[in-house]
Amino acid sequence: MYKPQYTITNKILENVSEIEAANQIILNINLLSDWEEKLQKVAIIKRIKHEGALSGVKLSKKLIKQFLNKMENEEGKIRNIQEIINFKKANEFIKQNKDKELKENIIHELHRIIVQNILPKEIAGNLRLEDAEIYDLKFRQLEYETVDPGQLPIELKDLIRWYNNSKVNEILKAGIVQYEIMRIHPYYDANGRVGRMLCTWCLYSSGYDAKEFYSLEEHYDKDLIGYYKALSTADEGDLTIWLEYFTEGLKEEFERLKNKVLQIFRGELKLDIETRFPKRQKKILDFVRKNKEIRRKDYIKLFPDLSDDTVLREIQRLRKLGYIRKVGKTKGTKYVLDTY
């Protein structure tokens, strides 16, 4: 039975506590849907760009932006485009399956999606049948030998059984799964990508999705030496230093996003929505942002030539879109930003 070895240090406890607090703030502040959409798009572009760099594929933000909007028409043309397509599909897969119990078929399907049209079909989603050795390319020396192919099904089953039954903190479980997939090395290639994506699945499935605003891939890419050094410390069997590094990176990313979300909520960051709304709705929204609310006496002055019914139709459209909400009844009715 798989049982990871590590020590819960003060650093890990502090990191986990701050991650949980930041995640709750991010989840509980409802931003305008335009902002949420923008932050999610920024995150997915960052994740694709930096995951590509971690896998040795250079992807520009411009290329990623171009093909995220027209993926279906561009499949299979060139390797870089295929990397973008596969990452996007893998990300959709983990979101669609985050409520399921972890099973082998989820991991295999994740690998199949990640390497689609990049590796041969007979390799995609199937365990390797040969030995694999991990080399340090810089020093040209063997770092470690991976798990024997005959042991792969057993080790994978043990890891999954542990994950589904362990009472360990969910954040730590995600970090442990990421490392273990890389150590076990179940596939011929793309084990790092599978490990990082499966880690994201673990975080999403346990409620640490921060509305999908974050990119751990960027953190690793910007600190490659520290990332691989932390991973290598676990090769002797003790995951403590790796978990300190993992939780520290997640904490930094969640703290950054928490502060950004709070800035947006306070109105310190502006979103260009000039082209997103008809003129009347834009005028109403600007008034609410400036004055915190709008009442009948306000919109009568704002639109002296329009009837109450006409203005209320515009307000109703903004309510349906989730930008403002109604407070009070009859004469006391007012409309405020739908921020909570």
Secondary structure, DSSP 8 states (H G I E B T S, - for coil): ----B----HHHHHHHHHHHHHHHHHHH----HHHHHHHHHHHHHHHHHHHHHHTT----HHHHHHHHSSGGGTTTSSHHHHHHHHHHHHHHHHHHTTTS---HHHHHHHHHHHTTTTS-TTTTTS---S--EEEETTTTEEEEE---GGGHHHHHHHHHHHHHH--S-HHHHHHHHHHHHHHH--SSS-HHHHHHHHHHHHHHHTT--GGG---HHHHHHTTHHHHHHHHHHGGGSB-HHHHHHHHHHHHHHHHHHHHHHHHHHTT-S----TTTS-HHHHHHHHHHHHHS-B-HHHHHHH-TTS-HHHHHHHHHHHHHTTSEEEES-GGG-EEEE---
